[in-house]
Amino acid sequence: MGGGIYDDGGTLVLRYSSVDRNSANGSGNSQGGGISNISGGVVTLDHSEVNNNASTVALGGVWTDTQFTVNRSEIRRNIPTNCDGSPVIGTGCVG
């Protein structure tokens, strides 16, 4: 989990940042190619991008177990999905 960033219950704030071209590959359940947020971590994307990441299974963009904040940010072109398959789909994350 967490090819680009792995947050295990902490606070993550990305401002004017890019999480791009990372991968979570492995047997069976590798997911969250861009960002993996578990254990109730607090994530804020502010004017940032999570693009072109990949994982073995859905999802390639952002996997999270809590709602996160997306402010003028984009989560797109991740493989196999951007956010579909996550326990919680962050506001503003599509597909």
N, C-alpha and C positions, 0 to 999 in steps of 0.2 A: 504494500500500500504506500501511496505517496511518492510517486516518481520524482516530482519536483519539490514539494514541501509536505512534510508530515508534522501535523500539530496534534499533540496528545494532551488535550485539556488546557492548553495555554491560551495566550492572546496573540493573534496574528493580525497585523495591520499592514496592508500593502498600499502605498501611495505612489502614483505615477510609476508603477512597476509592471513588469511582464514576466509571466510564468509561461515559457514557450519551449516546445520541442523536447519535453521530458517523457519518460515512459516508465510504467510499472509492469514488468513482464515476469512471468513465472508460471508455475504449475497451478492451474485451477482457479484461484480467486484473486489474482493481482488486479487491483482497481485503484482509481484515483491517480491517474497518470500526471495530472497537474498538481492538485492539492488534495490531501486526505486529512480530514478534520474529525477526530474521534474524542470521546470522553467529555463532550460538552464544551469543547474549545470555542473561543470567541474569535470569529473571523470577520474582517472588514476589508472589502476591496474598494478603493477610492481612486478613480481615474486610472484603473489598472486593466490588464488583459490576462486571460488564461486561455491560450490559443495553441492549436496544433500539438496537443499532448495525446498520448496513447496508452492503452492498458490492455491486458489479456482479456478481461471481461468488462462489461459496462460498470463503471463508466470511466471515460478517459479524461474528463475535465475536472470536476470538483465532487468528491464524495464527502458527505457531512452527516452527522447525526443530530445537529442543531441548526436552527435558522441562522443565516449569516447576512451581513449588510453588503449590498452592492450599490455603490454610488458612482454613476457615470463610468461604469466598467463593462467589459465585454467578456463573455465566456462562449467561445465559438470554435468551430472546426476541430473539435477533439474527437478521437476515435476510440471506441465505437459510439459513444454518446457524450454530450456535454454534461448532463446532470441526470438524465433518466436512469433509474436504477438505484439512486441514492435514497436512504431512509427519509431524508428531508430534502426537498428541492428548494434551493435558495431563491428568494424573490429576484426576478430578473433573469434567471437561468432558464433557457428554453432548449428542450431536446436533448 
